Amino acid sequence: MSVEELAKQRVIYGIEDRPPLAESVLLGLQHYLTMFGATFIIPIATASAVGFDGAQTATLVSLMFFVSGITTILQTTWGNKLPIVQSGSFSFLPPMFVITGTVLANGGTAELAMQELCGAIIVASFVEIIIGYTGLIGEMRRILGPITVAPTIAMIGLALYGIGMNWLMQDWRIGMVTLLAMIVYSQFLRSKNMAFLLFPVLLAILTGYAFAWLLTLTGAVSPGDAGHVSTQLVKDSPWISLPKPFMWGMPKFTVSFIIGMLAGYVASMIESVGDYMAAARLSGAPTPTKKVISRGIGMEGIGCLVAGIMGTGNGTTSYSENIGAIGITKIGSRYVIQVAAVSMMLLGLFGKFGGFFAGMPQAIVGAMYCALFGMIAAVGISNLQFVDLNSSRNLFIIGFALFMGLSVPAWANTVSIDQTLPLWQKTLEDVVLTIAKTGMAVAAICAGVLDNTIPGTDEERGLHIWGSDT
């Protein structure tokens, strides 16, 4: 049966249905595999940015999966109660790179960078909790229309353009094999086999890993080379790795870092609202009301708080990948998602699991960046389908926001603060520079201010369609 024919079938299991346990485990495993690639790339990226060693990276990977299980159970049980997996978000990576880069540039350690990062995530999570549970998210949907959201999300991918190819070229052979596999699996073979439709990221990573193993076994790469694969980290990793709060030490709270992190929260919230609508539609659930949306965003804030306390270095958000899986499989049961969440928690306790992926060559991660962050940029731009692109007003705002989102960080990274200034002035400059270094924050500010001050009709701004689902 073709993918198109599957899409026309009715829902097999509705949102409140409880399939048999054995079947639920298999269906939950499918959801888990769908989000697998993105979930472990995020801690790998964070670990690389702060300079973690292999053992610390393994711990961070396991921790991310454990927290993902906890936050998914919270969301599906007490949050929006929709069948949506919760895990780390790419939206938090741009401010993460700014924060960790600033700490390390000033002589800080990897642990200090994580403490600052977790502190920013913890404090900023309260903003999301307030926006959710007070119902402010409904007002934000109008203020942050598609003209603001498009360049903001696009900058998540574009701001990291300097990383992808640099990491891929750590070993160009492994990197190119992984990137070509990703292109072939996700674009050319997706309609040929269900595995390529659901798991292109995972299959591409395994292909790159297998090729790296081949080069290692044949001696084409030597120990110490970027593409060398070692089993030592797996051997050294414990069988059971028990997570604990404040894994990297007590968090630090720096005002400028907290404000910079808020840009990631805004992008995450707006994207999640769209995910709620899609998940409800595909699972046969009623269209989420403003109350359901508010409760979901509030619970995502609580999830981010948990992630910050546990030390993942990232927040949590709803996963679009799993919503796509619902559309294909027609399995809309939140019980299945809860079973998947328990599986994620158990796997997060398995230390050697994190050790296996912590030893992955950086070239594979770089290849994933080239594919995934390009896709994220395109997803952001796709929001412009709602607006009038023949309007010179809109074109100016969009172009200006994108250009400034790239140009301002390039300037800000060359500026240093005069340490002889009074404390209040140094703090103010630090806040401004941190925001200026975060491309998605700059794009959001430029687009948001201009879109809400330059005269334009709702039809011109796309708000007549944008707000119709809330």
Secondary structure, DSSP 8 states (H G I E B T S, - for coil): --HHHHHTS--SB-TT----HHHHHHHHHHHHHHTHHHHHHHHHHHHHHHT--HHHHHHHHHHHHHHHHHHHHHHHHHSS-SS--EE--GGGHHHHHHHHHHHHHTT--HHHHHHHHHHHHHHHHHHHHHHHHTTHHHHHHHHS-HHHHHHHHHHHHHTTHHHHHHHHGGGHHHHHHHHHHHHIIIIISTTT-HHHHH-HHHHHHHHHHHHHHHHHHTTSS-TTSTT---SHHHHHS-SB----SSTTSS----HHHHHHHHHHHHHHHHHHHHHHHHHHHHHT-----HHHHHHHHHHHHHHHHHHHHHT-SS--EE-HHHHHHHHHH-B--HHHHHHHHHHHHHHHTBHHHHHHHHTS-HHHHHHHHHHHHHHHHHHHHHGGGGS-TT-HHHHHHHHHHHHHHHHHHHHHTT----TTS-HHHHHHHHHHHHHHH-HHHHHHHHHHHHHHHS---HHHHTHHHHTTT-
